[in-house]
Amino acid sequence: MRAPDGPPVTAGDVLLSIDNVSLSFGGVKAVSGVSFDIRKGEIRAIIGPNGAGKTSMLNIINGFYHPQEGVITFKGEARARMRPHDAADGGIARTFQNVALFRGMTALDNIMAGRTLKMRRNMFWQMLRIGPALAEEVEHRHRVEEIIDFLKIQEIRRTPVSRLPYGLQKRVELGRALAMEPELLLLDEPMAGMNIEEKEDMSRFILDVNDHYGTTIALIEHDMGVVMDLSDRVVVLDHGIKIADGTPNEVKSNQAVIDAYLGVAH
């Protein structure tokens, strides 16, 4: 992979940097002068109390929100704003705190939807499903089947997602994001609402995605046990301001972080 007009981006290099970014809604500052980076190949956690600005930061990274100040540099290209489909085209995929699937469609069809940006034949050819369009669909279907095997959801591939338990819905949503072949995967509270067994399964899949595909991951998570086990580095926000940044051990012993979590060290 090569950054536009720049050097190759290899493991350990900065893939994305946030420089002095601020975002306000009217008189409310959601993010204020925040700077941090995400290195290629790492799992980077973004944590903080409710209302800290974590989801706003993910929305800035993938173009849902446009900051009033600051610069975001992705693969060597600096930008102040980006539309969501440009972010997706550039290699950024996203899952959401609340599952955002097509509930009437099967698990297989939901994951296939993640291949949309990879399809090159126009709508006319796709409707006919002959010749080049059929060959392309077979190719993308093969890729989706690999993801289904990887996530161990073969038995529910034909099941409408509305009939699936919550933990499996989250896994299907992860599969749809992986179908986009992202370089940077943004996970917004991937463990929210899960029981212990489901959290263990999702933690394993996140580690496997990072290891097997080499995907760089940025995640928001409230479960500090999960954060400490999964993350290479952690950035902490509180009321839209960065209060700490470092390894999990450095962050969990930081007094400002302890204070932000109501005086309880995890």
Backbone hydrogen bonds in HBPLUS format (Angstrom, degrees):
<---DONOR---> <-ACCEPTOR-->    atom                        ^
c    i                          cat <-CA-CA->   ^        H-A-AA   ^      H-
h    n   atom  resd res      DA  || num        DHA   H-A  angle D-A-AA Bond
n    s   type  num  typ     dist DA aas  dist angle  dist       angle   num
A0009-VAL N   A0001-MET O   3.45 MM   8  6.25 160.4  2.49 137.8 143.2     1
A0006-GLY N   A0003-ALA O   3.07 MM   3  5.05 148.3  2.17 133.4 123.8     2
A0013-ASP N   A0010-THR O   2.88 MM   3  5.61 164.1  1.91 145.3 150.2     3
A0012-GLY N   A0040-LYS O   3.00 MM  28  5.27 166.1  2.02 137.6 141.2     4
A0040-LYS N   A0013-ASP O   2.71 MM  27  5.63 160.7  1.74 171.0 175.5     5
A0015-LEU N   A0038-ILE O   2.82 MM  23  5.81 151.6  1.90 146.2 155.5     6
A0075-LYS N   A0015-LEU O   2.88 MM  60  5.30 170.1  1.89 161.6 164.8     7
A0016-LEU N   A0038-ILE O   3.15 MM  22  5.19 163.9  2.18 145.6 149.5     8
A0038-ILE N   A0016-LEU O   2.73 MM  22  5.19 154.7  1.79 161.5 164.8     9
A0017-SER N   A0073-THR O   2.85 MM  56  5.17 150.9  1.94 142.3 152.0    10
A0073-THR N   A0017-SER O   2.97 MM  56  5.17 162.2  2.00 147.0 152.9    11
A0018-ILE N   A0036-PHE O   2.74 MM  18  5.25 171.5  1.75 175.2 178.0    12
A0036-PHE N   A0018-ILE O   2.98 MM  18  5.25 141.2  2.14 130.8 141.2    13
A0019-ASP N   A0071-VAL O   2.95 MM  52  5.29 159.2  1.99 163.3 168.1    14
A0071-VAL N   A0019-ASP O   3.10 MM  52  5.29 154.5  2.17 141.6 148.4    15
A0021-VAL N   A0034-VAL O   2.90 MM  13  5.09 160.0  1.94 143.4 137.0    16
A0034-VAL N   A0021-VAL O   2.97 MM  13  5.09 156.6  2.03 142.8 135.8    17
A0022-SER N   A0069-GLU O   3.11 MM  47  5.07 157.0  2.16 123.5 124.0    18
A0068-GLN N   A0022-SER O   2.98 MM  46  5.98 130.6  2.23 145.0 159.2    19
A0069-GLU N   A0022-SER O   3.43 MM  47  5.07 163.0  2.46 137.7 136.1    20
A0023-LEU N   A0031-VAL O   2.82 MM   8  4.96 156.9  1.87 132.5 135.5    21
A0030-ALA N   A0023-LEU O   2.83 MM   7  5.60 135.7  2.02 145.1 159.3    22
A0031-VAL N   A0023-LEU O   3.18 MM   8  4.96 164.2  2.21 138.9 140.7    23
A0025-PHE N   A0028-VAL O   2.75 MM   3  5.18 160.0  1.79 156.1 160.7    24
A0028-VAL N   A0025-PHE O   3.06 MM   3  5.18 164.5  2.09 125.1 124.5    25
A0032-SER N   A0240-GLY O   2.72 MM 208  5.38 161.7  1.75 148.2 141.6    26
A0042-GLU N   A0039-ARG O   3.24 MM   3  5.86 165.7  2.26 140.0 139.1    27
A0217-ILE N   A0042-GLU O   3.01 MM 175  6.39 168.1  2.03 159.8 163.6    28
A0232-ASP N   A0043-ILE O   2.85 MM 189  5.44 171.3  1.86 151.6 154.2    29
A0044-ARG N   A0217-ILE O   2.73 MM 173  6.09 169.0  1.75 160.9 161.8    30
A0219-LEU N   A0044-ARG O   2.90 MM 175  6.35 151.9  1.98 147.5 156.2    31
A0045-ALA N   A0233-ARG O   2.98 MM 188  6.38 165.0  2.00 159.6 159.0    32
A0235-VAL N   A0045-ALA O   2.90 MM 190  6.28 162.5  1.93 157.3 161.1    33
A0046-ILE N   A0219-LEU O   2.78 MM 173  6.01 155.1  1.84 155.9 158.1    34
A0047-ILE N   A0235-VAL O   2.99 MM 188  6.41 162.5  2.02 160.5 165.9    35
A0237-LEU N   A0047-ILE O   2.87 MM 190  6.27 165.2  1.90 162.6 164.1    36
A0052-ALA N   A0049-PRO O   3.08 MM   3  5.48 133.8  2.30 143.8 139.5    37
A0240-GLY N   A0052-ALA O   2.74 MM 188  5.11 141.4  1.89 120.1 126.3    38
A0057-MET N   A0053-GLY O   3.03 MM   4  6.17 143.2  2.17 138.0 147.1    39
A0057-MET N   A0054-LYS O   3.06 MM   3  5.16 121.0  2.42  95.1 109.7    40
A0058-LEU N   A0054-LYS O   3.14 MM   4  6.63 153.4  2.21 148.2 154.8    41
A0059-ASN N   A0055-THR O   2.88 MM   4  6.15 157.8  1.92 151.4 158.1    42
A0060-ILE N   A0056-SER O   2.92 MM   4  6.19 137.9  2.10 141.1 152.2    43
A0060-ILE N   A0057-MET O   3.18 MM   3  5.04 125.2  2.49  91.5 105.4    44
A0061-ILE N   A0057-MET O   3.01 MM   4  6.31 158.8  2.06 149.3 154.6    45
A0062-ASN N   A0058-LEU O   3.07 MM   4  6.40 158.3  2.11 154.5 158.6    46
A0064-PHE N   A0059-ASN O   2.79 MM   5  4.84 123.6  2.11 146.4 154.6    47
A0065-TYR N   A0059-ASN O   3.04 MM   6  5.37 162.9  2.07 116.2 115.8    48
A0063-GLY N   A0060-ILE O   3.31 MM   3  5.20 167.0  2.33 102.0 105.4    49
A0072-ILE N   A0079-ARG O   2.88 MM   7  5.37 179.5  1.88 167.9 167.7    50
A0079-ARG N   A0072-ILE O   2.76 MM   7  5.37 143.6  1.90 145.9 158.0    51
A0074-PHE N   A0077-GLU O   3.02 MM   3  5.31 155.6  2.08 141.6 136.2    52
A0077-GLU N   A0074-PHE O   3.07 MM   3  5.31 166.8  2.09 112.9 116.7    53
A0086-ASP N   A0083-ARG O   2.93 MM   3  5.28 129.2  2.19 108.9 123.2    54
A0087-ALA N   A0083-ARG O   3.06 MM   4  6.44 152.9  2.13 154.0 162.5    55
A0088-ALA N   A0084-PRO O   2.94 MM   4  6.26 157.2  1.99 149.6 155.9    56
A0089-ASP N   A0085-HIS O   2.92 MM   4  6.06 159.4  1.97 138.7 144.5    57
A0090-GLY N   A0086-ASP O   2.89 MM   4  6.05 142.1  2.03 140.3 151.0    58
A0092-ILE N   A0087-ALA O   2.97 MM   5  5.41 151.5  2.06 141.4 143.5    59
A0091-GLY N   A0088-ALA O   3.16 MM   3  5.31 154.1  2.23 103.1 110.9    60
A0183-GLU N   A0091-GLY O   2.82 MM  92  5.08 150.5  1.91 126.8 135.6    61
A0184-LEU N   A0091-GLY O   3.00 MM  93  6.30 162.7  2.03 167.9 169.1    62
A0093-ALA N   A0184-LEU O   3.03 MM  91  6.48 159.0  2.07 159.7 166.5    63
A0186-LEU N   A0093-ALA O   2.89 MM  93  6.12 168.1  1.90 146.5 150.4    64
A0095-THR N   A0186-LEU O   2.91 MM  91  6.36 147.7  2.02 161.4 171.9    65
A0105-MET N   A0102-PHE O   3.00 MM   3  5.56 160.4  2.04 119.7 126.1    66
A0162-SER N   A0103-ARG O   3.26 MM  59  4.85 140.5  2.43 143.7 134.3    67
A0161-VAL N   A0105-MET O   3.04 MM  56  6.42 162.4  2.07 158.5 152.9    68
A0110-ASN N   A0106-THR O   2.95 MM   4  6.19 155.1  2.01 150.2 157.2    69
A0107-ALA N   A0159-THR O   3.08 MM  52  6.08 132.9  2.31 142.2 148.3    70
A0111-ILE N   A0107-ALA O   3.07 MM   4  6.32 157.4  2.13 149.6 155.0    71
A0108-LEU N   A0157-ARG O   2.93 MM  49  4.98 154.3  1.99 148.5 142.7    72
A0112-MET N   A0108-LEU O   2.90 MM   4  6.16 153.2  1.97 147.6 156.2    73
A0113-ALA N   A0109-ASP O   3.01 MM   4  6.22 138.0  2.19 138.5 148.7    74
A0114-GLY N   A0111-ILE O   2.99 MM   3  5.37 142.6  2.13 105.9 116.3    75
A0115-ARG N   A0112-MET O   2.86 MM   3  5.35 161.0  1.89 115.6 122.2    76
A0116-THR N   A0113-ALA O   3.25 MM   3  5.54 167.8  2.26 111.8 114.7    77
A0118-LYS N   A0115-ARG O   2.83 MM   3  5.24 143.2  1.97 113.0 124.9    78
A0119-MET N   A0116-THR O   3.13 MM   3  5.43 157.6  2.19 108.3 115.1    79
A0126-GLN N   A0122-ASN O   3.06 MM   4  6.37 158.7  2.11 152.1 158.9    80
A0127-MET N   A0123-MET O   2.92 MM   4  6.10 147.5  2.03 147.7 155.2    81
A0128-LEU N   A0124-PHE O   3.17 MM   4  6.46 152.1  2.25 145.2 152.5    82
A0129-ARG N   A0125-TRP O   2.92 MM   4  6.09 152.5  2.00 150.4 157.9    83
A0133-ALA N   A0130-ILE O   3.18 MM   3  5.60 126.7  2.48 149.7 138.8    84
A0135-ALA N   A0131-GLY O   3.08 MM   4  6.40 161.9  2.12 156.3 161.8    85
A0136-GLU N   A0132-PRO O   2.91 MM   4  6.11 154.2  1.98 146.6 153.6    86
A0137-GLU N   A0133-ALA O   2.95 MM   4  6.18 158.4  2.00 146.1 151.9    87
A0138-VAL N   A0134-LEU O   2.96 MM   4  6.20 158.2  2.00 151.3 156.7    88
A0139-GLU N   A0135-ALA O   3.08 MM   4  6.31 154.7  2.15 143.1 149.8    89
A0140-HIS N   A0136-GLU O   2.97 MM   4  6.30 162.0  2.00 155.2 159.3    90
A0141-ARG N   A0137-GLU O   2.79 MM   4  5.91 156.1  1.84 150.1 157.7    91
A0142-HIS N   A0138-VAL O   2.97 MM   4  6.15 150.4  2.06 144.1 151.1    92
A0143-ARG N   A0139-GLU O   3.25 MM   4  6.59 152.8  2.32 142.7 149.2    93
A0144-VAL N   A0140-HIS O   2.99 MM   4  6.32 155.1  2.05 149.5 156.3    94
A0145-GLU N   A0141-ARG O   2.91 MM   4  6.16 155.7  1.97 150.0 156.5    95
A0146-GLU N   A0142-HIS O   3.11 MM   4  6.39 145.9  2.24 143.0 151.6    96
A0147-ILE N   A0143-ARG O   3.20 MM   4  6.57 149.8  2.30 142.6 150.2    97
A0148-ILE N   A0144-VAL O   2.92 MM   4  6.25 156.8  1.98 152.4 159.0    98
A0149-ASP N   A0145-GLU O   2.99 MM   4  6.22 157.6  2.04 145.5 150.8    99
A0150-PHE N   A0146-GLU O   2.90 MM   4  6.10 155.4  1.96 143.6 151.2   100
A0151-LEU N   A0147-ILE O   2.92 MM   4  6.14 154.6  1.98 153.4 158.6   101
A0153-ILE N   A0148-ILE O   3.14 MM   5  5.50 169.5  2.15 152.1 155.4   102
A0152-LYS N   A0149-ASP O   3.12 MM   3  4.93 153.2  2.20  98.3 106.4   103
A0156-ILE N   A0153-ILE O   3.20 MM   3  5.63 153.8  2.27 109.8 117.2   104
A0157-ARG N   A0154-GLN O   3.36 MM   3  5.34 169.8  2.37 108.4 109.8   105
A0159-THR N   A0156-ILE O   3.07 MM   3  5.10 165.4  2.09 110.4 114.2   106
A0163-ARG N   A0160-PRO O   3.00 MM   3  5.77 162.1  2.04 122.6 128.0   107
A0164-LEU N   A0161-VAL O   3.05 MM   3  5.14 164.9  2.07 108.9 113.5   108
A0168-LEU N   A0165-PRO O   3.10 MM   3  5.60 123.6  2.43 111.1 124.0   109
A0169-GLN N   A0165-PRO O   3.05 MM   4  6.38 152.4  2.13 152.7 161.3   110
A0170-LYS N   A0166-TYR O   3.01 MM   4  6.35 156.1  2.07 154.8 160.6   111
A0171-ARG N   A0167-GLY O   3.17 MM   4  6.44 143.3  2.31 134.0 143.8   112
A0172-VAL N   A0168-LEU O   2.89 MM   4  6.20 152.8  1.96 149.8 156.7   113
A0173-GLU N   A0169-GLN O   2.95 MM   4  6.26 157.0  2.00 149.4 155.7   114
A0174-LEU N   A0170-LYS O   3.01 MM   4  6.27 149.7  2.10 141.2 149.2   115
A0175-GLY N   A0171-ARG O   2.91 MM   4  6.22 151.4  1.99 143.1 151.4   116
A0176-ARG N   A0172-VAL O   2.88 MM   4  6.26 150.8  1.96 151.1 158.7   117
A0177-ALA N   A0173-GLU O   3.11 MM   4  6.40 155.8  2.17 144.8 150.7   118
A0178-LEU N   A0174-LEU O   2.92 MM   4  6.22 156.2  1.97 150.5 157.5   119
A0179-ALA N   A0175-GLY O   2.94 MM   4  6.16 140.2  2.10 143.5 154.2   120
A0180-MET N   A0177-ALA O   3.12 MM   3  5.56 154.5  2.19 108.6 116.1   121
A0181-GLU N   A0178-LEU O   2.86 MM   3  5.27 162.7  1.89 116.8 121.8   122
A0216-THR N   A0183-GLU O   3.22 MM  33  6.06 151.8  2.30 146.9 146.8   123
A0185-LEU N   A0216-THR O   2.82 MM  31  6.18 164.8  1.84 160.0 164.5   124
A0218-ALA N   A0185-LEU O   2.93 MM  33  6.27 163.0  1.96 157.1 160.5   125
A0187-LEU N   A0218-ALA O   2.87 MM  31  6.26 162.9  1.90 156.5 162.0   126
A0220-ILE N   A0187-LEU O   2.85 MM  33  6.29 156.7  1.90 166.1 173.0   127
A0189-GLU N   A0220-ILE O   2.82 MM  31  5.03 134.5  2.03 124.4 136.5   128
A0192-ALA N   A0189-GLU O   3.17 MM   3  5.38 164.2  2.20 111.6 116.5   129
A0194-MET N   A0191-MET O   3.10 MM   3  5.58 156.9  2.15 143.8 140.9   130
A0199-LYS N   A0195-ASN O   2.92 MM   4  6.17 155.1  1.98 155.6 163.3   131
A0200-GLU N   A0196-ILE O   2.97 MM   4  6.24 155.6  2.03 149.4 155.7   132
A0201-ASP N   A0197-GLU O   3.02 MM   4  6.32 157.9  2.07 148.7 154.3   133
A0202-MET N   A0198-GLU O   2.92 MM   4  6.16 168.1  1.94 152.5 155.4   134
A0203-SER N   A0199-LYS O   2.85 MM   4  5.97 159.8  1.89 149.9 155.9   135
A0204-ARG N   A0200-GLU O   3.07 MM   4  6.25 157.4  2.13 144.4 150.0   136
A0205-PHE N   A0201-ASP O   3.01 MM   4  6.35 156.6  2.07 150.0 156.6   137
A0206-ILE N   A0202-MET O   2.91 MM   4  6.14 156.5  1.96 153.0 159.1   138
A0207-LEU N   A0203-SER O   3.08 MM   4  6.32 163.0  2.11 150.5 154.4   139
A0208-ASP N   A0204-ARG O   2.89 MM   4  6.11 154.4  1.95 146.2 154.2   140
A0209-VAL N   A0205-PHE O   2.79 MM   4  6.00 155.8  1.85 150.3 156.1   141
A0210-ASN N   A0206-ILE O   3.10 MM   4  6.29 163.3  2.12 147.1 151.3   142
A0211-ASP N   A0207-LEU O   2.92 MM   4  6.12 152.2  2.00 145.5 153.6   143
A0212-HIS N   A0208-ASP O   2.62 MM   4  5.52 164.2  1.65 153.7 158.7   144
A0213-TYR N   A0209-VAL O   3.09 MM   4  5.42 145.6  2.21 127.1 137.4   145
A0227-VAL N   A0223-ASP O   3.04 MM   4  6.39 162.2  2.07 152.1 157.5   146
A0228-MET N   A0224-MET O   2.95 MM   4  6.02 167.4  1.97 146.9 149.8   147
A0229-ASP N   A0225-GLY O   3.08 MM   4  6.18 146.9  2.19 140.2 149.1   148
A0230-LEU N   A0226-VAL O   2.92 MM   4  6.00 157.1  1.97 157.1 162.3   149
A0231-SER N   A0227-VAL O   3.04 MM   4  5.64 165.5  2.06 149.5 153.6   150
A0234-VAL N   A0246-GLY O   2.70 MM  12  5.51 165.0  1.72 166.7 170.8   151
A0246-GLY N   A0234-VAL O   2.95 MM  12  5.51 158.4  2.00 151.1 158.1   152
A0236-VAL N   A0244-ALA O   2.89 MM   8  5.10 171.3  1.90 143.9 143.6   153
A0243-ILE N   A0236-VAL O   2.89 MM   7  5.73 162.6  1.92 150.4 156.3   154
A0238-ASP N   A0241-ILE O   2.85 MM   3  5.32 149.9  1.94 144.3 153.9   155
A0241-ILE N   A0238-ASP O   3.11 MM   3  5.32 163.9  2.14 110.1 115.2   156
A0251-VAL N   A0247-THR O   2.93 MM   4  6.15 162.5  1.96 161.0 165.8   157
A0252-LYS N   A0248-PRO O   2.98 MM   4  6.09 166.9  2.00 152.4 155.6   158
A0254-ASN N   A0251-VAL O   3.06 MM   3  5.12 162.5  2.09 107.4 112.8   159
A0257-VAL N   A0254-ASN O   3.09 MM   3  5.36 123.7  2.42 102.6 116.4   160
A0258-ILE N   A0254-ASN O   3.01 MM   4  6.35 160.4  2.05 154.5 160.5   161
A0259-ASP N   A0255-GLN O   2.88 MM   4  6.09 160.5  1.91 151.5 156.4   162
A0260-ALA N   A0256-ALA O   3.03 MM   4  6.17 150.1  2.12 137.0 145.0   163
A0261-TYR N   A0257-VAL O   3.10 MM   4  6.37 137.7  2.29 144.9 155.3   164
A0261-TYR N   A0258-ILE O   3.24 MM   3  5.28 132.9  2.48  95.7 107.9   165
A0263-GLY N   A0258-ILE O   2.85 MM   5  5.06 132.7  2.07 143.3 147.3   166
A0262-LEU N   A0259-ASP O   3.13 MM   3  5.30 126.0  2.44 120.3 115.2   167
A0264-VAL N   A0261-TYR O   3.21 MM   3  5.85 162.3  2.25 116.5 121.6   168
